[in-house]
Amino acid sequence: MLAFGIIVAGVAFGSAVGDGIVASKAVEAIARQPEARPNIMTFLFLGVGVLEAFPIIALGMAFYMLYGLANLPSLMTKMLGH
């Protein structure tokens, strides 16, 4: 349970920081070269898309740890005494 919480918190924090950095660099690039806006926006969306793939993969692995390795349903029935 602790590992699941750490993974989810780390993924959320890392993804938010990464999205912020990518967006701020795109705004800086557009401010320097407004005529390159379409190309910059294309790479912004590609970068954010790739960046958002990692949290989805990490959450999938976290749920695998929770349900596959730790076998959460049987743990919950043991803890509840049923």
N, C-alpha and C positions, 0 to 999 in steps of 0.2 A: 504494500500500500504506500509506503514511504517512497519507494523508487518511482511508482506511478506519479505521485505528486511532484517529485523533483523533475521528472521528465516533462510533464505538462507545463510546469512553471518555467523551466529553461527554454522550452520551445516557444512559449508565448513571449517571453522577454526577448529572446534572440530574434524572433521574427519581427517584432515591433521595432526594435533598434535597426535591423536591416532595412525594413521598409522606409523608415525615416531617413536613413542615410541615402538610399537610392533616390527618393523623392527630392531631397535637398540638393543633391548633385545635379539632378535633371533641371531643377529650377535655376541653379547657377549657370548651367550650360545654355539654357534658353535665354537667360539675361545677357550672356556674352554674345550669343549668335542667334538672334530671333528668327533669322531666315532658315535655320536648321531645325526648327521646332517639330516638323513632322517626323524627321529621322530620330530625333531625341525622344519623342513620345513613343515611337515604336520600340526603341531599346528600353525605355522605362517600363513599358508593359511586359516586355520579354523578361527583364530583370526581376520585376516583382512576381511574375508568374513562376519563374524558376525558384525564387526565394520562398514562395508560398508552398512549393512542393515539399520542401524539407519538413515543415511542421506536420503536414498530412502524413508523411511517411513515419515521422517520429511518434505521432499519436497512434498510428496503426501498430507500431511496435510496442508502444506502452500498453495498449489494450491486449495485445498478444501476451505480454508479460503478466497482465492482470488475470486474464481468463485462461490462457494456455499453460503457462508455467506455474502460476500460483494457484490455479483452479479455484477462483473466487467463489463460485456457487457452493462448492462443498465446504469451503472454509466458513462461509456465512451460516450454513446449516449447523456446522459443528459449534460455532460460537453462540448461536441462538439456542442450541440444545434440542433441536428437533431430530 
